[in-house]
Amino acid sequence: MEDFSAKGFLSASLATQRALAREQFKDEFRECEQWSDRAMASLGALTPGDKQLSTVVAAAYWMRCIRACQGGILLAERGMIPDALTLARSAVESLFHAVAVIDKPELLERLIEHDMLERIKQARGIMSVASIMNHVAPDARVGIEALISAAAEKPRQWAAYDAAKEAGLVELYETMFRGFSRSAAHSTLTALDHEFDQSSVGDLEFGPNYEHLSWTLEMLGICLRVGIERIAGKLE
């Protein structure tokens, strides 16, 4: 790829690399994309009309999950495996919330509470940094202060593990979510493995790598399959 050293993953020559990857791993791509097609069919089954708010929220999380998986497929064919796994982590997290809320609508209140907790944490963080507050307009400052003061009682946290537990998907949490966090999404030493040339010792390499492509597509397919099994048919 002649211009990759100048353009990186924005290089036009990457199209040839993508085509080669599609040919070499055609069976893996086909299987994963079949699950994607089935997931899209589940969205097509959504019927218009009034629905419980919990159903709408669950459907939105399912959409987020599908989009992240499809983004992971697009990144995988470009040899951007750690980035595909980062999206896989986002996908499985959305899956936890989608399944939990569709099965237990009362958990929507916990989601609302957790969202408020995160808003308050950010507001307090912003207020604590003078260099930020120096650029905040007076009316915006009033809004931030009002948000903080409105929380008479500290909202309860409802993290990804809590959603996974309520959804009965702790196995995916401990394997996929934690694994993708450590090996791709978070800034860990393990995540840096993707930046080294595996054929040498200590040499860095910036470019497409397909060493873990088959496994990555398998993980994305599992996420979609579990979502179809647990969610499809419950969103009408």
C-alpha positions in Angstrom: 0.0 0.0 0.0 2.0 2.9 -1.4 0.4 5.8 0.4 -0.4 4.2 3.7 2.7 5.7 5.4 1.3 9.1 4.6 -2.5 8.6 5.0 -2.7 5.7 7.4 -6.1 4.1 7.6 -7.4 6.9 5.5 -5.4 5.6 2.6 -7.3 4.9 -0.6 -5.1 1.8 -1.1 -6.8 0.2 1.9 -9.7 -0.7 -0.4 -7.5 -3.4 -2.0 -6.6 -4.7 1.4 -10.3 -4.8 2.4 -11.1 -6.8 -0.7 -8.4 -9.3 0.1 -9.6 -9.7 3.6 -13.1 -10.2 2.4 -11.9 -13.0 0.1 -9.6 -14.6 2.6 -12.2 -14.6 5.4 -15.3 -14.8 3.4 -16.9 -17.6 5.5 -16.4 -15.7 8.7 -17.7 -12.5 7.3 -20.7 -14.3 5.8 -21.7 -15.9 9.1 -21.3 -12.7 11.1 -23.3 -10.7 8.6 -26.1 -13.3 8.6 -26.6 -12.5 12.2 -26.5 -8.8 11.4 -29.2 -9.4 8.8 -31.4 -11.2 11.3 -30.9 -8.4 13.8 -32.0 -5.9 11.2 -35.1 -8.0 10.5 -36.0 -7.8 14.2 -36.0 -4.0 13.9 -38.2 -4.3 10.8 -40.7 -6.1 12.9 -41.2 -3.1 15.1 -44.7 -2.0 14.9 -45.8 1.7 15.0 -48.1 3.0 17.7 -48.0 3.6 21.4 -45.6 1.5 23.4 -44.4 1.4 27.0 -41.5 3.7 27.6 -39.4 0.8 28.7 -40.0 -1.0 25.4 -38.9 2.1 23.5 -35.8 2.4 25.6 -35.0 -1.3 25.1 -35.4 -1.0 21.4 -33.1 2.0 21.3 -30.4 0.1 23.2 -30.9 -2.8 20.8 -30.4 -0.4 17.8 -27.2 0.9 19.5 -26.0 -2.7 19.9 -26.6 -3.6 16.3 -25.0 -0.4 15.0 -21.9 -1.0 17.1 -21.6 -4.6 15.8 -21.9 -3.4 12.3 -19.3 -0.7 12.9 -17.1 -3.5 14.3 -17.5 -5.5 11.1 -16.5 -2.4 9.0 -13.4 -1.8 11.2 -12.5 -5.5 11.2 -12.3 -5.6 7.4 -9.9 -2.7 7.5 -7.6 -4.6 9.9 -8.5 -2.3 12.8 -9.1 -5.1 15.2 -8.6 -3.3 18.6 -11.1 -0.6 17.4 -13.5 -3.3 16.3 -13.3 -4.8 19.8 -13.8 -1.5 21.4 -17.1 -1.3 19.5 -17.9 -4.9 20.5 -17.6 -3.8 24.1 -20.0 -1.0 23.5 -22.3 -3.4 21.8 -22.4 -5.9 24.6 -22.9 -3.2 27.2 -26.0 -2.0 25.2 -27.2 -5.6 25.0 -27.1 -5.9 28.8 -29.3 -2.8 29.2 -31.7 -3.8 26.3 -32.4 -7.2 27.7 -32.7 -6.0 31.3 -35.2 -3.3 30.5 -37.3 -5.4 28.1 -37.5 -8.2 30.7 -38.0 -6.0 33.7 -39.6 -2.7 32.8 -39.3 -1.5 36.4 -35.6 -1.2 35.9 -36.1 1.9 33.8 -36.2 3.9 37.0 -32.7 2.7 37.8 -31.5 3.8 34.4 -33.0 7.2 34.9 -31.4 7.5 38.3 -28.0 6.4 37.0 -28.2 8.9 34.1 -28.8 11.7 36.7 -25.9 10.5 38.7 -23.6 10.9 35.8 -24.9 14.3 35.0 -24.3 15.4 38.6 -20.8 14.0 38.6 -19.9 15.9 35.4 -21.5 19.1 36.8 -19.5 18.9 40.0 -16.3 18.1 38.1 -16.8 21.2 35.8 -17.5 23.4 38.8 -14.3 22.3 40.5 -12.1 23.4 37.6 -11.5 27.1 37.6 -10.1 27.1 34.1 -13.3 25.7 32.8 -15.6 27.9 34.8 -13.8 31.0 33.6 -15.4 30.3 30.2 -18.9 29.4 31.4 -21.6 32.0 30.8 -23.5 33.2 33.8 -26.8 31.5 32.7 -25.0 28.2 32.1 -23.4 28.5 35.5 -26.9 28.9 37.0 -28.0 25.8 35.2 -25.1 23.7 36.4 -25.6 24.9 40.0 -29.4 24.1 39.7 -28.6 20.6 38.5 -26.4 19.9 41.5 -28.7 21.4 44.1 -31.7 19.5 42.7 -30.1 16.2 43.8 -31.2 16.3 47.4 -30.4 12.6 47.7 -27.5 11.1 45.8 -28.9 9.0 42.9 -27.9 5.3 43.0 -25.4 3.9 40.5 -26.6 1.2 38.1 -23.5 0.1 36.2 -23.0 -2.4 33.4 -22.5 -5.3 35.8 -25.9 -4.5 37.4 -27.6 -4.5 34.0 -25.8 -7.8 33.0 -26.9 -9.4 36.3 -30.5 -8.4 35.8 -30.4 -9.6 32.2 -28.9 -13.0 33.2 -25.8 -12.2 31.1 -23.1 -12.2 33.7 -21.1 -14.7 31.6 -20.9 -12.2 28.8 -19.9 -9.5 31.2 -17.0 -11.5 32.7 -15.7 -12.7 29.4 -16.6 -10.3 26.6 -17.1 -7.0 28.4 -14.2 -7.3 30.8 -12.0 -8.9 28.1 -12.7 -6.2 25.5 -12.2 -3.5 28.1 -8.7 -4.9 29.1 -7.5 -5.8 25.7 -8.9 -3.0 23.5 -11.1 -0.2 24.9 -9.1 0.8 28.0 -5.6 2.3 28.0 -3.9 -0.8 29.5 -0.6 -2.4 28.7 -2.4 -5.4 27.3 -4.1 -3.1 24.8 -0.7 -2.1 23.5 -0.1 -5.6 22.2 -1.9 -4.6 19.0 0.7 -1.9 18.3 3.7 -4.3 18.1 5.0 -6.4 15.2 4.3 -10.0 16.4 7.1 -11.3 14.2 9.8 -9.4 15.9 10.7 -8.3 19.4 10.0 -4.7 20.4 9.2 -3.3 17.0 6.1 -1.1 16.6 3.8 -1.6 13.6 1.1 0.8 12.4 -1.1 -0.8 9.8 -3.9 -3.3 9.2 -3.6 -6.6 11.0 -5.9 -9.5 10.6 -4.4 -11.9 13.1 -7.5 -12.0 15.3 -10.1 -11.2 12.7 -11.9 -14.6 12.8 -12.3 -14.4 16.5 -13.4 -10.8 16.4 -16.2 -11.6 13.9 -17.2 -14.6 16.0 -17.6 -12.3 19.1 -19.6 -9.8 17.2 -21.8 -12.6 15.9 -22.3 -14.0 19.4 -23.4 -10.5 20.6 -26.0 -10.3 17.8 -27.2 -13.9 18.2 -27.8 -13.4 22.0 -29.7 -10.2 21.3 -31.9 -11.9 18.7 -32.6 -14.8 21.1 -33.4 -12.5 24.0 -35.0 -9.5 22.4 -36.6 -10.4 19.0 -40.4 -10.8 19.4 -40.6 -8.6 22.5 -40.5 -5.2 20.9 -43.8 -5.3 19.0 
